[in-house]
Amino acid sequence: MAIKLFNSQTSMFCEKVRMVFALKKVPYEVIDVRADERKSLLEYTNQRKVPTLNYNGECVIDSTVISARLEKDYPQNSIYPDGAANKGLCLALEDWSDEVLIHANHAMRRADNPEAKQKAQAEWDSHFKTLDQMYAGKKFIFDKLTLADISIFSQLHYLYTAVKYDVPAEYKNVHAFLDNLRRTLKLNSLADSFDAPSL
Ligand SMILES: N[C@@H](CCC(=O)N[C@@H](CS)C(=O)NCC(=O)O)C(=O)O
């Protein structure tokens, strides 16, 4: 048995999970769902969402559930900060990124007229302000790379690569964070997607 990831290279949630696998140095096989238009995913799970794992025969769906499961079974290089209070904060930030930043990404991607574009920009602006404060004087939110940074990076990275929207220059701390993560993930360019087997 092996761990198989039903993956779409352009999905931000798949990139998030690929980062968790790499941080923990857990080997896995990739099944590209775009190769057969999700036929094998639908056959296996009866649903269309990625990331999905065939986890040694067990079906595990959703990046948050997958990350928590990998942490439980492979506790090395923890994706959470130390201490219950910080872990709770980390999980809340993961959820904020997965549920709120994704909304801003979808809004920007779907904006097909000047009014919608302006609205999406205003939505992102308020998040950039928050993020710029969160990363003021810090490489990571906690004292090391955690799932909070990974989740936030995956949304900002999608904004840059798929939506093709540059973070405005005034958000210096957000830029510094993106560059720090680019180096941490050993990406030559922010335009590359992350798929290294280990970090
Ligand atoms: N909350 C889920 C979101 C997963 C998700 O939205 N996946 C998208 C790709 S980024 C997908 O597969 N959408 C296809 C569909 O819904 O048909 C997670 O964290 O994994």
The ligand as an SDF file (V2000), in Angstrom:
LIG
                    3D

 20 19  0  0  0  0  0  0  0  0999 V2000
  -12.0430   22.8170    1.8980 N   0  0  0  0  0  0  0  0  0  0  0  0
  -11.4690   22.0060    0.8480 C   0  0  0  0  0  0  0  0  0  0  0  0
  -11.5750   22.7540   -0.4800 C   0  0  0  0  0  0  0  0  0  0  0  0
  -11.1480   21.8970   -1.6680 C   0  0  0  0  0  0  0  0  0  0  0  0
  -11.5040   22.5620   -2.9930 C   0  0  0  0  0  0  0  0  0  0  0  0
  -12.2560   23.5370   -3.0500 O   0  0  0  0  0  0  0  0  0  0  0  0
  -10.9470   21.9900   -4.0700 N   0  0  0  0  0  0  0  0  0  0  0  0
  -11.1930   22.5090   -5.3940 C   0  0  0  0  0  0  0  0  0  0  0  0
   -9.8750   22.7740   -6.1060 C   0  0  0  0  0  0  0  0  0  0  0  0
   -8.9770   24.0850   -5.3550 S   0  0  0  0  0  0  0  0  0  0  0  0
  -11.8920   21.4470   -6.2440 C   0  0  0  0  0  0  0  0  0  0  0  0
  -11.4380   20.3210   -6.3160 O   0  0  0  0  0  0  0  0  0  0  0  0
  -12.9940   21.8300   -6.8810 N   0  0  0  0  0  0  0  0  0  0  0  0
  -13.6630   20.9810   -7.8320 C   0  0  0  0  0  0  0  0  0  0  0  0
  -15.1270   20.8800   -7.6090 C   0  0  0  0  0  0  0  0  0  0  0  0
  -15.6070   21.3310   -6.5510 O   0  0  0  0  0  0  0  0  0  0  0  0
  -15.7990   20.3170   -8.4990 O   0  0  0  0  0  0  0  0  0  0  0  0
  -10.0050   21.6830    1.2260 C   0  0  0  0  0  0  0  0  0  0  0  0
   -9.4440   22.3440    2.0990 O   0  0  0  0  0  0  0  0  0  0  0  0
   -9.4660   20.7030    0.6840 O   0  0  0  0  0  0  0  0  0  0  0  0
  1  2  1  0
  2  3  1  0
  2 18  1  0
  3  4  1  0
  4  5  1  0
  5  6  2  0
  5  7  1  0
  7  8  1  0
  8  9  1  0
  8 11  1  0
  9 10  1  0
 11 12  2  0
 11 13  1  0
 13 14  1  0
 14 15  1  0
 15 16  2  0
 15 17  1  0
 18 19  2  0
 18 20  1  0
M  END
$$$$
